Amino acid sequence: MKQDIVSSEYLHAVKAIKQAILESRYRAAKLVNKELLSLYYWVGNYVSVHSRVDAWNTNAIATIAKMLQQELPGLTGFSETNIKNMRIFYEAWGSVLNRQLTAAELEKPLDFSALQNRQLVAADLDAYDFECFLSVGFTNHREILRKTYSLEERLFYIRRCAKEFWSKDTLKYHLTENLYKKEGSIQQTNFNKTLDNSVFKQRALQSFKDEYLLDFINIEDPELVDEREIEQGIIQNIKNFIMAFGPDFAFMGNQYRLEVSGQEFVIDLLFFSRRLKSLVAFELKRGDFKPEYTGKMNFYLAALDKYVKLPEENPSIGIILCKTRNEEIVELSFSDTTKPMGVATYRTSNELPQPLRDALPDMEELKKLIK
């Protein structure tokens, strides 16, 4: 018995020490990475200013790279190509970070922590995104800049690299597969027109996907059922539904009733997003998107902002979940809207790829098997 207790204590000690070692290594790696990014950003800024503004000759970077090798034999990472990549890195992120170095700062390396502490990060990046930015290696940054063009898409891949520790090969695979289009931020919204605050706009785009797999809803054909049946499937699995959107969403109710001038109106699902500090209304549609859906949602959001939203909260957001959508019809439907909303699609559990469907027995055969 005593030996068992001792063994248990040893196992606990090993687990605790192992965790401390891993966390220490992770922090050390992050510090090293931040220092490298600071250096590369500084070099990129220095080279950008002198090559773009001061008009170095065309061979300047190649010459500097060779001279660096002579000054520091065995130096790696500062070839002509890599120095040009550092310039690209600075020119891609300089405006977003709102940080062009002064003449005095160009004479010494930049400390990114000072950039953060002095609140020089632009409104386009919040603290979480900046932390992710600093934890991603330069090689991955380079791949992201090569293959993406919008800030939303770049931040999507940076977050995934930071959270899931993607290697260069893993990142390249997901970039080739265009994961952002399949799983990234919602594509069709009117946020650019209806949201002035750039941080709130960015967070709103990041908070919703373009397509959702509601695999906990078992419906043979969504086209043949009422929206209430889909809604009930969601209510019965509300935890799964919230997790599909993210843990920051809090459920406020289904068939949420609003009274306007003595008349009652009902919102399918209402949530509150802690990260957005905003009410989020969901309308569920079983088939194709229709233009009239936006007018209805615009009214709901106006009513929520007037009667339900608290003064310190951000404007309410609406998401219309449809089985399918036509992008041009959605875009035209948004043209006269004033409240922030988006359109996303969903798939249910019955929508397996055809090869898997062919491999599975049909329902009658399954019934025979379980008798």
C-alpha positions in Angstrom: 0.0 0.0 0.0 2.8 2.4 1.0 4.6 1.6 -2.3 1.4 2.4 -4.2 1.2 5.8 -2.5 4.9 6.5 -3.2 4.5 5.5 -6.8 1.4 7.7 -7.1 3.3 10.6 -5.7 6.2 10.0 -8.1 3.8 9.9 -11.0 2.2 13.2 -9.9 5.7 14.8 -9.5 6.8 13.6 -12.9 3.6 15.0 -14.5 4.0 18.4 -12.7 7.7 18.7 -13.6 7.1 17.6 -17.2 4.4 20.2 -17.6 6.6 22.9 -16.1 9.4 22.0 -18.5 7.1 22.0 -21.6 5.6 25.4 -20.6 9.1 26.8 -20.0 10.3 25.6 -23.4 7.2 27.0 -25.0 7.8 30.5 -23.4 11.4 30.4 -24.3 10.6 29.5 -27.9 8.0 32.3 -28.0 10.6 34.8 -26.8 13.1 33.7 -29.3 10.6 33.9 -32.1 9.5 37.4 -31.0 13.1 38.6 -31.1 13.6 37.1 -34.6 10.4 38.8 -35.9 11.5 42.1 -34.3 14.8 41.8 -36.0 13.3 40.8 -39.4 10.7 43.6 -39.2 13.5 46.1 -38.4 15.7 44.8 -41.3 12.6 44.9 -43.6 11.8 48.5 -42.6 15.5 49.6 -43.1 15.8 47.9 -46.5 12.4 49.2 -47.6 13.2 52.8 -46.7 16.6 52.8 -48.4 15.6 50.7 -51.4 12.3 52.3 -52.1 12.8 55.9 -51.0 16.6 56.4 -51.1 16.8 54.4 -54.3 19.6 52.0 -53.7 20.8 50.5 -57.0 19.4 47.2 -58.2 22.3 45.1 -56.9 22.3 46.7 -53.4 20.6 43.9 -51.5 22.7 41.1 -53.1 25.8 43.1 -52.3 24.8 43.7 -48.7 23.9 40.0 -48.3 27.5 39.0 -49.5 29.1 41.6 -47.3 27.2 40.3 -44.2 28.5 36.8 -44.9 32.0 38.2 -44.9 31.5 40.1 -41.7 29.7 37.2 -39.9 31.0 33.9 -41.4 28.5 31.1 -41.1 25.5 33.5 -40.8 22.3 31.9 -42.0 19.0 33.4 -42.9 20.3 36.6 -44.5 20.6 35.6 -48.1 19.5 38.1 -50.8 16.2 36.2 -51.0 15.5 36.3 -47.3 16.4 39.9 -47.0 13.8 40.6 -49.7 11.3 38.5 -47.8 12.0 40.7 -44.7 11.2 43.7 -46.8 7.9 42.0 -47.9 7.2 41.2 -44.3 7.6 44.8 -43.2 5.7 46.2 -46.2 2.8 43.8 -45.6 2.4 44.4 -41.9 3.8 47.9 -41.4 0.5 49.7 -42.1 -1.5 47.1 -40.1 0.8 47.5 -37.1 0.7 51.2 -37.6 4.5 51.2 -37.2 6.9 52.9 -39.5 10.2 53.3 -37.7 11.6 56.8 -37.2 15.1 57.7 -38.5 16.5 57.3 -35.0 14.8 53.9 -34.6 16.3 52.7 -37.9 19.7 52.9 -36.2 18.8 50.2 -33.6 16.7 47.0 -33.6 13.1 47.2 -32.8 11.6 45.6 -29.6 8.1 44.4 -30.5 7.1 44.3 -26.8 7.7 48.1 -26.7 5.4 48.4 -29.7 2.7 46.5 -27.9 3.2 48.3 -24.5 3.1 51.7 -26.2 -0.2 50.8 -27.8 1.1 51.3 -31.3 -0.8 48.3 -32.7 -3.4 49.5 -35.1 -7.2 49.1 -34.6 -7.1 46.2 -37.1 -5.3 43.9 -34.6 -6.5 43.2 -31.1 -4.3 41.8 -28.3 -5.2 38.2 -29.1 -4.3 38.6 -32.8 -1.1 40.3 -31.9 -0.1 37.5 -29.6 -0.8 35.0 -32.3 1.2 37.1 -34.8 4.2 37.0 -32.5 4.1 33.3 -31.9 4.1 32.3 -35.6 7.5 31.6 -37.1 8.9 33.8 -40.0 8.8 30.8 -42.4 5.1 30.5 -41.9 4.6 34.2 -42.1 6.4 34.1 -45.4 4.1 31.4 -46.8 1.0 33.2 -45.6 2.1 36.4 -47.3 2.9 34.5 -50.5 -0.5 32.8 -50.8 -3.0 35.3 -49.3 -4.0 38.8 -50.0 -6.7 40.0 -47.5 -6.1 40.8 -43.8 -8.9 38.5 -42.8 -7.5 35.6 -44.6 -4.0 36.2 -43.2 -5.2 36.4 -39.7 -7.2 33.2 -40.1 -4.1 31.2 -41.0 -2.0 33.0 -38.3 -4.5 32.0 -35.6 -4.6 28.4 -36.8 -0.7 28.2 -36.9 -0.5 29.7 -33.4 -3.3 27.6 -31.8 -2.5 24.3 -33.6 1.3 24.6 -34.0 1.2 24.0 -37.7 4.5 23.2 -39.4 5.4 24.7 -42.8 4.2 21.6 -44.6 0.9 21.6 -42.8 0.4 25.3 -43.5 1.2 24.8 -47.2 -1.3 22.0 -47.4 -4.1 24.0 -46.0 -3.2 27.0 -48.1 -3.3 24.8 -51.2 -6.6 23.3 -50.1 -7.9 26.9 -49.5 -9.0 26.1 -46.0 -10.0 29.7 -45.4 -12.7 29.6 -48.1 -14.0 26.3 -46.7 -13.8 27.0 -43.0 -12.7 30.6 -42.6 -14.5 33.8 -41.8 -18.0 34.4 -43.2 -17.8 35.6 -46.8 -21.1 37.4 -47.5 -21.9 40.2 -45.1 -22.7 43.9 -45.2 -20.2 44.6 -42.3 -18.0 46.9 -44.3 -21.0 49.2 -44.9 -22.7 48.9 -41.6 -19.9 48.7 -39.0 -17.6 51.7 -38.5 -15.4 50.4 -35.7 -12.6 48.4 -37.4 -11.8 46.2 -34.4 -15.5 45.3 -34.0 -15.8 44.7 -37.7 -12.7 42.4 -37.7 -14.0 40.4 -34.7 -17.4 40.0 -36.3 -15.9 38.6 -39.5 -13.8 36.2 -37.4 -16.7 35.1 -35.2 -18.8 33.4 -38.0 -17.9 30.7 -40.5 -19.1 30.6 -44.1 -20.6 27.1 -43.7 -21.5 25.1 -40.6 -21.7 21.4 -40.2 -24.7 20.8 -38.0 -24.0 17.1 -37.8 -26.1 16.6 -34.7 -29.3 17.3 -36.6 -30.5 14.1 -38.2 -32.9 15.1 -41.0 -33.5 13.1 -44.1 -34.1 16.1 -46.4 -34.0 19.6 -45.0 -36.0 20.8 -48.0 -39.0 18.8 -46.8 -39.2 19.9 -43.2 -40.3 23.1 -41.4 -37.7 25.4 -40.0 -39.1 24.6 -36.5 -37.9 21.0 -36.8 -34.4 22.2 -37.6 -34.7 24.6 -34.7 -35.8 21.9 -32.3 -32.8 19.8 -33.4 -30.6 22.7 -32.4 -32.3 23.3 -29.1 -32.0 19.7 -28.2 -28.3 19.9 -28.9 -27.7 23.5 -27.9 -24.2 22.8 -26.5 -23.1 21.4 -29.8 -24.6 24.3 -31.6 -22.8 26.8 -29.4 -19.5 24.9 -29.9 -20.0 25.1 -33.6 -19.9 28.9 -33.3 -17.5 29.1 -30.4 -17.5 29.0 -26.6 -17.9 32.8 -26.3 -21.6 32.5 -27.3 -24.3 32.4 -24.6 -27.8 31.2 -25.5 -30.6 33.6 -24.7 -33.5 31.7 -26.1 -35.4 30.3 -29.1 -38.6 31.8 -30.5 -37.4 35.0 -28.8 -40.4 37.4 -28.7 -40.2 41.1 -29.5 -43.1 43.4 -29.0 -43.2 46.5 -31.3 -46.3 48.8 -31.2 -48.4 46.1 -29.6 -47.5 43.5 -32.2 -45.4 40.4 -31.5 -42.5 39.3 -33.6 -40.4 36.2 -33.1 -36.7 35.6 -33.7 -35.7 31.9 -34.2 -32.6 31.9 -32.0 -31.0 34.7 -30.0 -27.4 34.6 -28.5 -25.1 37.0 -26.8 -21.4 37.0 -27.9 -19.1 37.9 -25.0 -16.2 38.6 -27.4 -18.3 40.9 -29.6 -20.3 42.2 -26.7 -23.3 42.0 -29.0 -26.6 40.3 -29.4 -26.6 37.8 -32.3 -29.9 36.8 -33.9 -30.1 33.6 -36.1 -32.8 33.0 -38.6 -33.0 29.4 -39.9 -34.1 28.7 -43.5 -34.6 25.2 -44.9 -33.9 26.0 -48.6 -32.4 28.7 -50.8 -31.7 32.2 -49.6 -34.4 34.7 -50.6 -34.1 38.5 -50.8 -37.0 39.1 -48.4 -35.0 37.5 -45.6 -32.7 40.5 -45.3 -35.6 42.9 -44.8 -37.0 40.8 -42.0 -33.6 40.5 -40.3 -33.0 44.3 -40.7 -36.2 44.9 -38.8 -35.4 42.4 -36.0 -32.0 44.0 -35.5 -33.4 47.5 -35.3 -35.9 46.2 -32.7 -33.2 44.5 -30.7 -31.1 47.6 -30.7 -34.0 49.8 -29.6 -35.6 47.5 -27.0 -33.1 44.8 -25.8 -29.5 46.0 -26.3 -27.9 47.7 -23.3 -26.2 51.1 -23.8 -22.7 49.7 -23.4 -23.2 46.9 -25.9 -22.2 46.9 -29.6 -24.9 46.8 -32.3 -26.8 43.6 -32.7 -25.7 41.3 -35.6 -27.9 38.9 -37.6 -26.9 35.7 -39.3 -29.2 34.0 -41.8 -28.6 30.3 -42.0 -29.7 28.8 -45.3 -29.3 25.5 -47.1 -27.9 27.2 -50.2 -27.4 30.7 -51.5 -26.7 32.6 -54.7 -23.9 35.1 -54.1 -25.2 37.8 -56.5 -28.7 37.6 -55.0 -27.3 38.0 -51.5 -25.1 40.9 -52.5 -28.0 42.8 -54.1 -30.2 42.0 -51.1 -27.6 43.7 -48.8 -27.5 46.9 -50.9 -30.2 48.8 -49.0 -29.7 47.3 -45.5 -28.5 49.4 -42.6 -28.0 46.7 -39.9 -25.0 44.3 -39.8 -25.9 40.9 -41.0 -24.4 38.0 -42.9 -25.6 34.8 -44.8 -24.0 31.4 -44.1 -24.9 27.9 -45.2 -25.2 24.7 -43.3 -25.0 20.9 -43.8 -26.8 18.3 -41.7 -25.8 14.8 -40.7 -27.4 13.0 -43.7 -25.1 14.8 -46.1 -22.3 12.3 -46.4 -20.0 12.2 -49.4 -21.4 9.9 -52.1 -18.7 7.2 -51.7 -19.6 6.8 -48.0 -23.3 6.7 -48.8 -22.7 4.0 -51.3 -20.7 2.0 -48.8 -23.4 2.2 -46.1 -26.5 0.0 -46.0 -29.8 1.8 -46.5 -32.2 2.3 -43.6 -34.3 -0.8 -44.2 -31.1 -3.0 -44.2 -30.0 -1.4 -40.9 -33.4 -2.1 -39.3 -32.9 -5.8 -40.3 -29.4 -5.9 -38.8 -30.5 -4.6 -35.4 -33.6 -6.8 -35.0 
